């Protein structure tokens, strides 16, 4: 897929009241079925979907439309299972599906089958192949660029010169178009700034695979043959850090993405250099707004403030901006933003490190 972002001119409030359908009655263009399907891709390799995306979307949908229900399933990385879940939603007559695909490249026939039944598919978080009616995500190339820049800054803080550095890159799954965007953005930040990317492989979004790849990199390059590690997400970063510790390296900057709770704790203790915080509420609210609008038969262009070009089609989109989180920014980002309470982050084992990082609270 090739994509080009075209930013819209209208600002969109994520707290819109849906006054146009506030009486909760379906429009003449919608059917009596007001169930919205939600299919998420992962459970074990990334905690965000169960902890944040699903409950936030469900709360937003029911808050916007009292007669709407959420029909939810998680494929836990199994493409075949997700296809079965998708087909089951169609069989139950769901009219709108929010789809975060396990394998985005495989979904075109799914989307066409849905279209034939009058079901609209919104690509959520990952751009699914096929004639989807809308796309909601973050600016993923910008995410990768921020990751790369944060890795350079982490090296500089540790007194390492980037132009002499050899970097290990553990990317996301090759079946995920977001992973390709993260990789592109990271290379944009790193290429020409570091000596070379000495080892680069896909970790497939699986911590155990990422850990094995890091073991392989250590064996190939030598335990002192690299100066930093790019990890596409926090789940893989944890396994990479374990591999480095096993090799006797505790001084290597490792970054991630998703602002998972364990990653925030590792950042506070200095084991992980940074993560990327994607405020989930704006993304989930936008997704819920789009889905409810479509159920009600209302045009979504007021919600979709951008256009994504994909295979010659223009997809109404909402693309949000991610945020870098380092130790000195934990309080002002994930705590101030309400993602976690200080008491959730600061276990007794890391309470002193939390105080040193300036995280307010009684813990």
ZADONU-202048 format. One record per residue: residue in one letter; x, y, z of N, C-alpha, C, O in turn. Coordinates in steps of 0.001 Angstrom, whole numbers, padded with zeros to 6 digits, always signed. Layout:
! residues N
AXYZXYZXYZXYZ...
***
This chain:
! residues 363
X+000833-001202+000000+000000+000000+000000+000864+001247+000000+001863+001326+000715X+000471+002215-000806+001124+003516-000747+000120+004508-000227-001054+004482-000599X+000592+005392+000645-000344+006319+001279+000224+007715+001279+001435+007896+001411X-000640+008711+001133-000268+010109+001241-001304+010785+002103-002504+010658+001860X-000848+011500+003105-001743+012182+004036-002070+013561+003515-001172+014323+003158X-003350+013889+003467-003792+015231+003111-004578+015770+004292-005663+015270+004587X-004053+016777+004971-004684+017295+006179-005885+018149+005823-005821+019008+004943X-006979+017896+006521-008173+018698+006317-008067+020029+007014-007181+020227+007846X-008956+020945+006689-008880+022292+007250-009760+022477+008461-009554+023405+009243X-010732+021616+008628-011672+021827+009746-011183+021145+010998-010745+019996+010952X-011250+021834+012110-010911+021240+013406-012100+020436+013879-013249+020840+013697X-011822+019297+014488-012896+018419+014938-012787+018213+016436-011725+017839+016933X-013863+018450+017158-013858+018221+018603-014232+016788+018887-015227+016278+018373X-013413+016132+019723-013702+014756+020079-014732+014648+021196-015016+013554+021685X-015292+015793+021599-016327+015755+022628-017688+016113+022040-018595+016537+022756X-017818+015937+020719-019082+016301+020063-020242+015511+020648-020082+014364+021064X-021387+016128+020675-022522+015547+021392-023421+014690+020531-024351+014065+021040X-023158+014649+019222-024044+013918+018326-025490+014395+018462-026431+013603+018493X-025628+015710+018541-026965+016271+018707-027889+015884+017572-029103+015786+017751X-027306+015664+016396-028127+015337+015232-028872+014026+015419-029905+013797+014791X-028346+013164+016284-029048+011903+016520-029288+011706+018004-029342+010577+018492X-029431+012807+018713-029562+012726+020162-030829+012033+020624-030900+011586+021768X-031852+011933+019742-033056+011245+020172-032908+009736+020108-033817+008993+020481X-031724+009279+019618-031408+007859+019606-032279+007054+018658-032321+005828+018760X-032978+007713+017735-033775+006987+016758-032972+006817+015482-032369+007778+015004X-032948+005599+014913-032200+005419+013689-032793+006239+012565-034007+006429+012486X-031906+006733+011680-032398+007487+010530-033024+006530+009537-032933+005310+009675X-033663+007115+008529-034340+006289+007549-033366+005435+006759-033767+004427+006178X-032070+005820+006724-031089+005073+005947-030448+003944+006733-029672+003171+006171X-030754+003828+008020-030145+002769+008830-031172+001712+009165-032376+001969+009153X-030681+000507+009466-031599-000578+009792-031869-000584+011287-031343+000238+012037X-032697-001527+011699-032994-001628+013106-031846-002176+013921-031816-001996+015138X-030888-002850+013274-029741-003403+013990-028760-002286+014317-028166-001699+013413X-028587-001992+015590-027679-000936+016001-026489-001493+016777-025927-000834+017652X-026126-002722+016430-024941-003332+017016-023712-002961+016185-023738-003010+014955X-022645-002593+016878-021380-002226+016227-020350-003301+016549-020118-003621+017715X-019740-003852+015517-018717-004866+015715-017358-004231+015993-017010-003212+015398X-016603-004831+016891-015238-004386+017182-014336-005614+017203-014506-006505+018035X-013375-005653+016278-012427-006754+016202-011022-006214+016427-010522-005414+015637X-010387-006655+017509-009039-006233+017852-008066-007389+017652-008463-008552+017723X-006785-007076+017401-005866-008104+016907-005040-008854+017936-004611-009978+017678X-004809-008252+019100-003830-008817+020021-004359-008824+021456-005170-007981+021840X-003893-009771+022219-004173-009797+023646-002895-010025+024449-002597-009276+025380X-002146-011056+024087-000981-011430+024888+000262-010602+024582+001070-010361+025479X+000436-010154+023320+001671-009453+022963+001584-007945+023176+002611-007266+023169X+000395-007416+023362+000227-005991+023663-000979-005831+024567-002076-006280+024236X-000777-005187+025715-001851-005080+026706-002842-003965+026402-003901-003903+027026X-002525-003086+025463-003328-001881+025269-004752-002188+024832-005678-001486+025237X-004953-003222+024013-006264-003437+023404-007329-003804+024434-008438-003270+024407X-006988-004714+025335-007939-005112+026368-008049-004067+027475-009125-003845+028029X-006910-003422+027791-006897-002480+028912-007511-001134+028560-008106-000483+029418X-007376-000708+027303-007805+000647+026945-008777+000688+025764-009892+001192+025903X-008366+000163+024603-009184+000343+023399-010603-000183+023567-011570+000537+023318X-010725-001427+023984-012063-002030+024083-012955-001314+025086-014062-000921+024720X-012526-001122+026347-013436-000466+027294-013741+000982+026934-014854+001451+027172X-012771+001702+026364-013014+003100+026009-013977+003208+024830-014861+004064+024833X-013817+002351+023822-014754+002361+022688-016154+001991+023160-017134+002623+022766X-016244+000975+023996-017550+000545+024494-018241+001660+025269-019438+001891+025096X-017489+002352+026126-018074+003450+026898-018519+004585+025992-019580+005171+026210X-017722+004902+024975-018077+005995+024068-019300+005652+023236-020190+006484+023058X-019345+004420+022723-020485+004005+021901-021777+004077+022705-022761+004650+022237X-021791+003508+023901-023020+003504+024698-023369+004902+025195-024542+005211+025405X-022361+005748+025383-022635+007124+025782-023245+007942+024669-024041+008845+024926X-022880+007636+023423-023393+008374+022270-024727+007831+021779-025517+008567+021188X-024982+006556+022018-026162+005912+021434-026661+004845+022410-026115+003744+022459X-027680+005166+023171-028120+004270+024245-028657+002939+023721-028678+001950+024452X-029087+002910+022472-029615+001666+021911-028554+000867+021168-028819-000249+020723X-027368+001420+021031-026283+000717+020350-025587-000231+021317-025459+000063+022505X-025142-001362+020802-024368-002317+021590-023074-002631+020851-022975-002452+019637X-022089-003101+021602-020794-003450+021017-020651-004965+020985-020771-005631+022013X-020395-005497+019809-020185-006929+019598-018682-007126+019414-018137-006821+018354X-018011-007640+020455-016547-007579+020514-015891-008948+020443-016416-009934+020960X-014718-008991+019785-013882-010189+019802-012428-009777+019610-012132-008765+018975X-011526-010578+020171-010091-010350+020030-009464-011617+019454-009695-012716+019958X-008663-011456+018386-008100-012615+017684-006809-013120+018296-006355-014210+017950X-006206-012360+019193-004947-012739+019849-003897-013207+018836-003246-014235+019024X-003750-012437+017774-002697-012696+016792-003000-013770+015774-002127-014115+014978X-004215-014316+015769-004575-015429+014889-005426-014905+013726-006599-014576+013901X-004819-014834+012542-005520-014291+011365-006748-015124+011003-007802-014571+010689X-006618-016445+011046-007738-017324+010713-008896-017114+011681-010056-017058+011273X-008571-016999+012972-009614-016764+013971-010297-015422+013721-011516-015316+013860X-009533-014404+013358-010153-013104+013117-011100-013151+011924-012145-012499+011936X-010749-013908+010904-011662-014071+009756-012960-014728+010215-014041-014321+009790X-012866-015731+011069-014074-016378+011597-014904-015388+012409-016132-015388+012323X-014239-014550+013193-014934-013538+013985-015631-012528+013077-016761-012117+013344X-014959-012138+012017-015530-011191+011060-016776-011793+010397-017816-011140+010301X-016657-013033+009948-017796-013696+009301-018968-013847+010269-020127-013733+009868X-018669-014100+011529-019735-014240+012531-020477-012919+012712-021697-012915+012877X-019754-011795+012683-020409-010491+012780-021347-010270+011599-022465-009784+011768X-020882-010631+010400-021745-010481+009220-022991-011355+009335-024092-010935+008979X-022807-012567+009833-023946-013478+009981-024957-012944+010983-026153-013214+010866X-024479-012180+011977-025391-011613+012975-025996-010286+012510-026769-009675+013248X-025663-009839+011319-026296-008653+010753-025751-007340+011254-026420-006311+011152X-024530-007356+011803-023918-006107+012251-023711-005189+011044-023241-005637+009999X-024056-003921+011183-024012-002991+010053-022742-002158+009978-022437-001587+008931X-021996-002082+011078-020728-001356+011100-019715-002188+011874-020010-002685+012962X-018526-002337+011310-017455-003081+011980-016219-002198+012086-015730-001669+011087X-015720-002045+013315-014411-001436+013548-013397-002565+013513-013419-003447+014371X-012511-002546+012530-011588-003653+012298-010143-003204+012472-009655-002340+011744X-009467-003803+013444-008017-003643+013610-007414-004985+013216-007419-005914+014023X-006893-005112+011992-006576-006432+011447-005276-007034+011955-004304-006324+012210X-005275-008345+012098-004038-009075+012383-003104-008973+011179-001918-008677+011324X-003653-009220+009991-002909-009114+008733-003667-008172+007812-004620-008579+007148X-003250-006927+007771-003985-005909+007026-004046-006199+005530-005011-005823+004865X-003024-006863+004997-002974-007120+003558-004014-008144+003109-004314-008236+001918X-004571-008918+004052-005469-010020+003702-006945-009652+003730-007791-010493+003425X-007274-008414+004088-008667-008115+004427-009539-007646+003258-010747-007481+003432X-008964-007429+002081-009768-006906+000965-011003-007760+000677-012095-007207+000547X-010875-009097+000570-012093-009886+000323-013068-009858+001486-014273-009997+001274X-012581-009682+002709-013475-009556+003855-014343-008309+003691-015563-008339+003854X-013657-007214+003362-014354-005925+003248-015355-005961+002096-016448-005405+002196X-014974-006619+001003-015899-006729-000132-017124-007559+000235-018244-007231-000157X-016907-008636+000989-018041-009457+001438-018967-008654+002341-020188-008781+002256X-018384-007830+003204-019191-006978+004077-019995-005969+003253-021179-005746+003505X-019331-005367+002266-020002-004374+001425-021194-004990+000710-022239-004356+000570X-021033-006219+000261-022129-006902-000443-023330-007117+000460-024462-007205-000017X-023089-007204+001765-024181-007381+002735-024674-006059+003309-025559-006041+004163X-024100-004951+002838-024503-003646+003346-023834-003257+004650-024300-002343+005331X-022742-003937+005015-022009-003645+006245-020808-002758+005933-020029-003054+005027X-020663-001678+006681-019553-000745+006475-018412-001094+007420-018637-001407+008589X-017176-001037+006900-015998-001380+007691-015125-000135+007880-014746+000532+006917X-014820+000153+009139-013893+001226+009500-012569+000581+009899-012540-000288+010772X-011483+000996+009272-010154+000510+009660-009733+001256+010923-009599+002479+010925X-009530+000499+011986-009174+001094+013280-007727+000791+013622-007333-000372+013712X-006945+001826+013811-005540+001760+014238-004604+001248+013146-003494+001764+013013X-005016+000243+012356-004237-000216+011206-005100-000099+009960-006292-000406+009992X-004496+000348+008861-005249+000515+007622-005456-000841+006963-004506-001448+006470X-006688-001309+006953-007022-002592+006347-007140-002449+004841-007565-001407+004343X-006764-003498+004112-006933-003511+002664-008416-003624+002312-009202-004197+003067X-008780-003078+001172-010162-003137+000725-010846-001789+000820-010248-000802+001250X-012091-001756+000418-012845-000514+000313-013455-000122+001659-014675-000069+001811X-012590+000148+002626-013070+000603+003937-013642+002014+003795-013221+002788+002936X-014608+002328+004653-015289+003624+004521-014577+004729+005292-014811+005910+005037X-013705+004354+006238-013002+005355+007041-011800+004704+007709-011686+003480+007770X-010912+005550+008208-009687+005081+008864-009380+006013+010021-009360+007233+009862X-009136+005415+011212-008782+006194+012398-007511+005605+012992-007450+004410+013282X-006491+006450+013174-005226+005982+013722-004401+007183+014150-004893+008310+014219X-003130+006911+014437-002153+007969+014671-001312+008122+013409-001327+007253+012538X-000584+009223+013315+000325+009444+012204+001521+008515+012429+002437+008843+013184X+001504+007374+011777+002431+006302+012127+003864+006551+011669+004803+006140+012350X+004047+007209+010539+005410+007550+010147+006002+008565+011124+007191+008512+011439X+005173+009481+011595+005638+010436+012601+005986+009698+013898+006946+010064+014577X+005221+008671+014243+005538+007869+015418+006936+007272+015311+007731+007370+016246X+007238+006650+014162+008557+006069+013965+009662+007106+013991+010755+006863+014501X+009352+008282+013425+010339+009362+013437+010639+009802+014870+011796+010027+015224X+009602+009923+015684+009793+010291+017087+010586+009220+017829+011416+009540+018680X+010335+007960+017513+011105+006883+018127+012592+007020+017795+013449+006921+018673X+012880+007247+016518+014271+007386+016105+014946+008585+016735+016090+008498+017181X+014239+009711+016774+014800+010912+017396+015053+010698+018884+016075+011133+019414X+014117+010023+019558+014276+009758+020989+015460+008834+021252+016134+008972+022273X+015722+007892+020342+016864+007011+020501+018172+007799+020357+019121+007571+021108X+018220+008718+019402+019396+009577+019248+019620+010422+020504+020752+010573+020963X+018546+010966+021050+018660+011789+022262+019110+010952+023457+019874+011427+024297X+018639+009714+023532+019045+008834+024627+020539+008520+024541+021228+008466+025559X+021030+008315+023325+022468+008074+023167+023267+009307+023582+024291+009194+024256X+022795+010478+023178+023510+011712+023517+023561+011918+025026+024583+012345+025563X+022448+011613+025717+022424+011742+027183+023415+010800+027839+023957+011103+028902X+023653+009657+027211+024598+008691+027750+026022+008921+027291+026909+008111+027562X+026243+010033+026592+027595+010365+026149+028064+009598+024934+029264+009531+024666X+027120+009008+024181+027488+008250+022981+027307+009129+021751+026287+009805+021617X+028272+009124+020866+028177+009909+019637+027424+009118+018579+027798+007992+018250X+026369+009707+018052+025519+009005+017100+026267+008615+015833+026035+007542+015277X+027177+009496+015370+027827+009216+014086+028785+008031+014149+029256+007552+013117X+029072+007560+015354+029896+006366+015490+029124+005161+015982+029708+004113+016259X+027808+005304+016092+026995+004261+016717+026508+003220+015718+026161+003534+014580X+026493+001982+016175+025894+000889+015417+024605+000490+016146+024591+000289+017361X+023545+000386+015379+022197+000254+015945+021590-001090+015585+021749-001576+014465X+020895-001686+016542+020054-002860+016298+018616-002384+016176+018151-001599+017002X+017902-002853+015150+016489-002513+014974+015656-003784+014978+015883-004692+014179X+014698-003838+015879+013718-004925+015922+012360-004320+015585+011744-003651+016414X+011905-004562+014363+010682-003946+013853+009452-004788+014162+009557-005909+014660X+008288-004230+013858+007031-004942+014055+006757-005936+012941+007597-006157+012069X+005578-006531+012978+005226-007587+012028+005141-007057+010603+004614-005970+010365X+005658-007826+009670+005649-007410+008269+004241-007438+007680+004008-006864+006616X+003307-008093+008350+001915-008110+007897+001142-006866+008322-000013-006692+007932X+001766-006002+009114+001107-004821+009676+001613-003567+008956+002794-003240+009064X+000748-002861+008226+001206-001649+007536+001706-000580+008487+002564+000220+008115X+001189-000549+009706+001704+000396+010697+003181+000145+010964+003963+001087+011089X+003566-001143+011051+004959-001481+011314+005857-000948+010210+006962-000478+010482X+005397-001016+008970+006172-000471+007855+006327+001037+007989+007386+001588+007688X+005263+001706+008443+005334+003157+008650+006277+003515+009794+007059+004459+009684X+006205+002759+010899+007117+003013+012016+008570+002870+011549+009428+003691+011872X+008817+001810+010785+010160+001539+010270+010626+002667+009360+011764+003125+009469X+009755+003117+008465+010102+004211+007551+010443+005473+008329+011442+006135+008049X+009606+005800+009308+009845+007003+010099+011117+006917+010914+011862+007891+011020X+011368+005741+011495+012584+005565+012295+013831+005692+011429+014805+006331+011826X+013798+005089+010258+014946+005215+009344+015152+006674+008924+016285+007127+008764X+014061+007392+008749+014176+008807+008379+014951+009580+009448+015736+010474+009133X+014721+009226+010713+015412+009902+011806+016840+009414+011992+017718+010199+012350X+017089+008120+011752+018378+007522+012085+019373+007508+010922+020570+007712+011126X+018884+007270+009718+019791+007143+008573+020558+008434+008349+019976+009518+008302X+021867+008305+008211+022715+009477+008034+023163+010106+009331+024071+010938+009341X+022526+009711+010443+022898+010237+011767+023753+009226+012532+024627+009608+013311X+023498+007942+012307+024277+006903+012970+025248+006287+011966+025100+006467+010757X+026232+005566+012469+027217+004941+011582+026532+003953+010647+026725+003997+009432X+025736+003068+011222+024994+002108+010396+023967+001377+011252+024064+001337+012479X+022979+000799+010571+022078-000160+011199+022759-001511+011041+022794-002072+009946X+023294-002028+012130+024142-003217+012058+023343-004512+011983+023825-005520+011467X+022126-004476+012499+021277-005676+012512+019833-005199+012511+019454-004356+013324X+019023-005738+011594+017618-005336+011516+016761-006534+011148+016983-007182+010125X+015784-006819+011992+014896-007949+011793+013502-007599+012298+013323-006630+013036X+012519-008394+011895+011158-008268+012434+011026-009100+013697+011425-010264+013742X+010458-008479+014718+010130-009213+015940+008714-009732+015947+008282-010379+016901X+007971-009438+014848+006620-009974+014624+005612-009557+015692+004561-010183+015832X+005924-008509+016439+005094-008065+017570+005036-009118+018674+004135-009075+019512X+005975-010060+018691+005960-011127+019690+007197-010998+020574+008317-011085+020070X+007024-010793+021874+008187-010642+022758+009180-011782+022655+010390-011558+022667X+008673-013017+022555+009592-014151+022505+010429-014133+021227+011595-014526+021241X+009835-013679+020126+010583-013571+018872+011605-012442+018966+012753-012595+018547X+011180-011314+019518+012090-010173+019666+013279-010531+020547+014414-010159+020248X+013015-011261+021644+014104-011683+022523+015085-012591+021798+016298-012466+021966X+014551-013514+020983+015422-014415+020213+016240-013640+019188+017412-013945+018968X+015628-012640+018560+016359-011818+017586+017466-011024+018274+018547-010845+017713X+017194-010550+019487+018225-009811+020216+019369-010738+020589+020534-010346+020511X+019053-011964+020992+020100-012952+021265+020963-013162+020019+022189-013245+020101X+020304-013245+018880+021010-013451+017616+021905-012259+017287+023031-012432+016820X+021403-011054+017530+022195-009847+017273+023443-009819+018152+024526-009461+017689X+023288-010197+019419+024433-010238+020333+025467-011250+019837+026668-010982+019845X+024982-012417+019404+025887-013451+018903+026606-012994+017629+027783-013298+017437X+025911-012276+016775+026486-011839+015500+027442-010670+015663+028510-010645+015052X+027060-009696+016490+027825-008453+016598+028797-008444+017772+029722-007633+017820X+028578-009351+018712+029322-009298+019963+028561-008441+020954+027855-007509+020569X+028707-008759+022236+027867-008061+023216+028174-006574+023301+027343-005803+023780X+029351-006156+022844+029704-004733+022844+029726-004145+021437+030285-003071+021217X+029116-004851+020485+029190-004433+019084+028077-003524+018627+027894-003337+017424X+027319-002949+019559+026233-002031+019200+026025-001078+020361+026398-001376+021496X+025423+000079+020068+025301+001123+021084+023854+001444+021480+023633+002118+022487X+022878+000981+020717+021475+001262+021048+020585+000277+020310+020996-000328+019320X+019351+000120+020808+018388-000795+020193+017062-000076+019991+016489+000480+020928X+016585-000100+018745+015238+000374+018418+014293-000815+018509+014497-001828+017839X+013268-000695+019331+012208-001697+019401+010902-001035+018996+010588+000057+019469X+010145-001677+018133+008931-001047+017605+007839-000898+018652+006995-000009+018529X+007828-001758+019701+006836-001545+020763+007375-001985+022116+008462-002555+022209X+006612-001716+023151+007062-001965+024519+007116-003447+024870+007997-003883+025611X+006169-004223+024335+006174-005653+024630+007480-006287+024182+008084-007065+024920X+007916-005955+022971+009189-006475+022472+010362-005865+023231+011363-006539+023472X+010245-004592+023608+011333-003927+024340+011643-004653+025642+012810-004789+026012X+010617-005117+026339+010840-005836+027594+011672-007088+027384+012586-007371+028158X+011354-007841+026331+012108-009059+026042+013524-008736+025578+014464-009462+025901X+013679-007660+024831+015003-007230+024373+015876-006845+025561+017053-007201+025616X+015298-006123+026504+016045-005724+027701+016466-006953+028505+017581-007004+029023X+015577-007942+028611+015936-009185+029301+017111-009873+028614+018017-010380+029275X+017087-009885+027287+018183-010487+026519+019493-009749+026755+020544-010370+026913X+019426-008420+026777+020628-007620+027022+021183-007868+028417+022395-007992+028593X+020303-007940+029406+020750-008217+030775+021436-009589+030849+022446-009762+031532X+020864-010545+030135+021452-011885+030106+022857-011848+029499+023731-012628+029875X+023055-010931+028557+024369-010786+027915+025321-009904+028712+026478-009724+028329X+024831-009353+029824+025670-008505+030660+025687-007050+030263+026577-006303+030671X+024704-006633+029465+024624-005225+029056+023440-004549+029752+022292-004947+029557X+023716-003545+030548+022661-002761+031195+022760-001292+030816+022050-000455+031374X+023637-000975+029871+023902+000419+029509+023416+000780+028115+023788+001825+027579X+022585-000076+027521+022157+000133+026135+020796+000820+026110+019838+000271+026654X+020670+002004+025497+019349+002626+025373+018422+001772+024504+018777+001385+023391X+017245+001490+025027+016216+000745+024301+014930+001542+024390+014529+001960+025476X+014282+001754+023261+013007+002473+023260+011881+001574+022817+012115+000476+022313X+010654+002036+023005+009502+001243+022601+008354+002114+022136+008557+003193+021580X+007147+001631+022370+005924+002317+021943+004730+001675+022634+004729+000465+022860X+003743+002440+022963+002438+002044+023517+002230+002514+024950+001111+002445+025458X+003284+002991+025615+003163+003465+027000+002508+002422+027888+001634+002748+028692X+002928+001161+027747+002401+000113+028616+002897+000339+030042+003939+000960+030253X+002161-000157+030999+002475+000101+032404+003866-000420+032775+004623+000263+033466X+004199-001627+032317+005516-002166+032653+006629-001343+032013+007711-001210+032584X+006365-000785+030821+007367+000057+030169+007569+001364+030930+008699+001832+031071X+006488+001951+031418+006606+003183+032208+007443+002922+033455+008275+003746+033835X+007222+001788+034082+008034+001440+035255+009500+001255+034880+010389+001675+035621X+009758+000620+033719+011151+000445+033284+011806+001790+032963+013002+001973+033193X+011030+002713+032438+011561+004048+032143+011950+004752+033444+012997+005394+033525X+011104+004624+034447+011382+005264+035736+012644+004694+036383+013425+005432+036984X+012839+003388+036259+014022+002759+036865+015257+002855+035970+016348+002464+036385X+015100+003371+034747+016238+003552+033866+016551+002379+032960+017543+002420+032233X+015737+001332+032980+015987+000176+032118+015581+000447+030672+016185-000094+029746X+014568+001276+030476+014091+001624+029133+014210+003126+028963+013929+003885+029891X+014626+003560+027775+014910+004981+027571+013651+005809+027338+013560+006935+027826X+012694+005281+026611+011497+006052+026255+010412+005111+025762+010659+003935+025493X+009224+005643+025651+008133+004988+024947+007386+006062+024180+007674+007250+024324X+006436+005651+023375+005572+006589+022648+004163+006454+023207+003576+005372+023206X+003642+007563+023678+002300+007615+024261+001325+008063+023183+001445+009151+022620X+000373+007210+022915-000711+007544+021993-001963+007692+022842-002569+006690+023221X-002359+008909+023145-003553+009075+023994-004735+008311+023395-005264+008678+022346X-005132+007254+024076-006127+006359+023505-007519+006969+023436-008303+006632+022549X-007826+007857+024358-009191+008377+024397-009583+009129+023134-010669+008880+022612X-008748+010048+022607-009135+010705+021348-009330+009711+020202-010231+009879+019380X-008479+008669+020146-008612+007678+019076-009894+006872+019235-010619+006657+018264X-010174+006428+020449-011371+005616+020666-012641+006439+020513-013647+005939+020008X-012603+007693+020944-013778+008557+020781-014065+008812+019304-015220+008796+018880X-013016+009048+018529-013206+009263+017094-013773+008019+016436-014658+008107+015585X-013261+006855+016831-013772+005606+016274-015243+005409+016628-016046+005026+015777X-015588+005669+017874-016984+005526+018299-017883+006499+017562-018977+006133+017133X-017428+007748+017409-018216+008730+016667-018468+008274+015239-019597+008332+014751X-017408+007817+014567-017572+007355+013188-018556+006204+013104-019436+006191+012243X-018406+005231+014005-019271+004055+013971-020730+004418+014223-021617+003946+013511X-020987+005251+015227-022366+005637+015547-022960+006484+014429-024128+006314+014080X-022173+007389+013865-022656+008162+012721-023123+007237+011606-024195+007435+011034X-022310+006220+011298-022668+005318+010203-023895+004478+010537-024733+004235+009669X-024008+004034+011781-025205+003301+012201-026444+004175+012033-027507+003695+011641X-026293+005461+012332-027421+006393+012257-027659+006917+010848-028644+007613+010601X-026749+006583+009911-026911+007077+008554-026512+008523+008384-027049+009214+007518X-025570+009004+009204-025120+010395+009168-023748+010466+008520-022901+009606+008760X-023529+011473+007713-022251+011661+007030-021124+011844+008052-021300+012532+009057X-019965+011226+007790-018868+011252+008761-017793+012286+008442-016775+012339+009133X-017987+013093+007434-016914+014013+007048-016611+015043+008137-015510+015592+008164X-017545+015313+009020-017261+016244+010111-016340+015622+011156-015697+016346+011916X-016267+014302+011206-015398+013605+012146-014038+013331+011519-013014+013420+012195X-014021+013006+010252-012792+012660+009546-012160+013922+008974-012655+014479+007994X-011072+014371+009581-010459+015651+009209-009268+015492+008279-008548+016461+008040X-009040+014298+007748-007930+014051+006830-008379+013055+005779-009456+012465+005875X-007540+012879+004778-007779+011874+003750-006521+011030+003624-005415+011569+003578X-006678+009713+003568-005555+008814+003325-005714+008201+001949-006758+007636+001623X-004666+008318+001142-004660+007722-000188-004180+006283-000074-003109+006028+000476X-004963+005339-000591-004588+003928-000553-005101+003230-001793-006309+003151-002019X-004178+002722-002597-004529+001988-003822-005497+002763-004699-006454+002198-005229X-005250+004054-004851-006069+004891-005726-007363+005373-005126-008140+006053-005797X-007615+005034-003871-008834+005478-003200-008512+006531-002157-007422+006543-001585X-009468+007414-001915-009341+008422-000872-010228+008019+000303-011452+007959+000180X-009603+007747+001428-010334+007243+002595-010463+008358+003629-009446+008867+004099X-011675+008751+003994-011844+009732+005082-011158+009229+006343-011362+008088+006758X-010346+010084+006949-009478+009622+008038-009408+010621+009174-009702+011807+009021X-009013+010099+010306-008660+010919+011461-007306+010415+011946-007201+009280+012412X-006265+011248+011843-004915+010849+012219-004428+011749+013343-004389+012971+013201X-004059+011137+014458-003724+011854+015673-002212+011885+015895-001465+011143+015257X-001779+012748+016801-000350+012969+017022+000135+012257+018280-000440+012441+019352X+001198+011437+018162+001748+010747+019331+002696+011633+020134+003078+012717+019691X+003074+011152+021333+003899+011931+022252+005021+011042+022794+004779+009892+023159X+006245+011571+022846+007370+010842+023433+007310+010947+024956+007045+012017+025505X+007557+009827+025629+007609+009810+027089+008991+009337+027527+009396+008217+027217X+009711+010190+028245+010959+009834+028904+010738+009970+030407+009654+010359+030841X+011753+009654+031200+011592+009665+032657+011095+011021+033156+010222+011085+034021X+011650+012099+032612+011270+013428+033099+009930+013910+032566+009479+015002+032910X+009282+013088+031715+007989+013480+031161+006849+012562+031586+005715+012743+031142X+007130+011585+032434+006082+010653+032864+004944+011396+033557+003772+011152+033269X+005292+012304+034471+004263+013014+035252+003378+013863+034354+002163+013902+034548X+003966+014543+033374+003203+015481+032552+002488+014818+031376+001716+015474+030677X+002734+013534+031149+002093+012850+030019+001104+011801+030512-000095+012068+030585X+001592+010616+030850+000665+009520+031151-000049+009684+032481-001155+009172+032656X+000578+010403+033437-000104+010649+034718-001078+011816+034577-002255+011692+034913X-000584+012947+034080-001463+014118+033910-002585+013832+032918-003684+014368+033052X-002310+012983+031917-003328+012645+030920-004328+011618+031391-005284+011314+030678X-004123+011069+032597-005091+010129+033158-004941+008699+032687-005800+007865+032971X-003848+008392+031959-003669+007010+031518-003443+006098+032711-004031+005020+032798X-002579+006538+033638-002335+005791+034862-002320+006743+036047-001957+007912+035915X-002717+006233+037201-002525+006968+038442-001118+006690+038958-000541+005632+038703X-000582+007660+039688+000758+007477+040245+000834+006210+041083+001855+005523+041089X-000253+005901+041792-000275+004728+042664-000202+003421+041866+000292+002409+042365X-000701+003451+040617-000607+002267+039770+000825+002031+039310+001296+000895+039253X+001503+003112+038986+002866+003015+038470+003854+002688+039579+004698+001803+039439X+003736+003412+040673+004789+003438+041684+004576+002369+042752+004029+002632+043823X+005019+001170+042431+005006+000086+043405+006036+000386+044499+006915+001224+044298X+005944-000276+045640+006933-000023+046697+008374-000194+046229+009274+000495+046707X+008587-001119+045288+009941-001390+044817+010541-000207+044060+011761-000046+044039X+009701+000621+043439+010238+001738+042649+009774+003096+043182+009864+004103+042480X+009282+003120+044411+008757+004367+044983+009819+005462+045019+009531+006613+044691X+011031+005119+045411+012086+006131+045467+012394+006672+044068+012567+007878+043890X+012460+005785+043087+012712+006226+041711+011590+007126+041215+011832+008066+040459X+010362+006840+041641+009220+007699+041271+009376+009098+041878+009160+010105+041204X+009741+009143+043119+009944+010455+043770+011068+011228+043081+010955+012432+042852X+012151+010523+042755+013266+011153+042068+012860+011673+040692+013417+012655+040202X+011873+010998+040064+011387+011413+038740+010337+012514+038833+009845+012991+037811X+009988+012922+040061+009034+014014+040244+007604+013642+040008+006795+014492+039634X+007264+012369+040222+005874+011936+040033+005101+012207+041315+005412+011625+042355X+004108+013070+041262+003372+013433+042483+002424+012331+042915+001958+011542+042092X+002145+012279+044195+001178+011296+044692+001659+010664+045976+002822+010783+046361X+000717+009980+046635+001057+009260+047867+001147+007780+047527+000133+007130+047271X+002326+007272+047525+002539+005864+047173+003674+005288+047993+004008+004113+047844
***
